[in-house]
Amino acid sequence: MTDRAAARAAKSVLAARLGADPEVVGVGLARRDSGYVLKVDLADPRAASRVPGDVDGVRVVTEVVGVVRALGPRTA
């Protein structure tokens, strides 16, 4: 079981490691079972091979969500 503080520290390490990868569109925390994991959102499934299975003992999971784009301006 990984607590939230350990997962947050590992998230910082992972975000720095993967930050330049254009296929990584998000890095966050997710609850799994009775603890936390790092969740990496990917634009392309081939990028999963570049994501480590764990960081500082915190398990890493991936999900292919596709390309993330900003929405256009809202109209009232």
N, C-alpha and C positions, 0 to 999 in steps of 0.2 A: 504494500500500500504506500503510495506517495502522497505526502501532504501538499497543500497548496503552496506553501512557501518554497519548498524544494522544486516544485514544478515551475513556479515563476522564475526562479533563478536559472533553471535549465532552459526555459523559454528564451531568456536573454541571450544565452550562449548560442542556441540554435538559430535565432533570428539573425544574429551577427554572421553566422556561418552561411546561411542560405539567402541572405538579403540581396545579393547581386544576381541571383538566379531568376530570370524572367518567367520561368514556368512555375515558380512558387508564388502563389497569390495571397497566401495568408498563413500566419503561424499563431496559434492560440492554445488555450487550455481546454480540456474537456473532462467531464467526470466519467469514469469507468469503474464499475464494480464499487469498491469502497474507497477509491482514491482518485488521483488525477493523472492524466496522460497529456502529452503534447500532441496537438493536432495540426497537421500541415495540409493546407488546401492547395491543390495542384491544378494547373491549366491543362496539362497533358499527362497521361499515365506513364509515359516513358521517363518522366522526371523522378518517379518513385525510387529508382535505383540510386539516385544521388542523395537520398534522405537516410540518415542513420536510423537504426532500429531503436537506439536509446541514447540519451544524453545525460551524463552524470547519474546514471541509474534510473532515469525517468523514461518510461516507454514512449515511443513515438509512433503515432498512427497517421496514415495518409488518407485523403479522400480527393477524388478527382471531381472538381466543381466546374471546370471550364474556365474560359477567359472571363475576368471580372472587368466590367466597364462602368464608369460613372454614369449616372442617369442624367438626362438633360435637365434644364432648369424647370422648376415647378411653376405651374400656372395656378393662379387662385381660383 
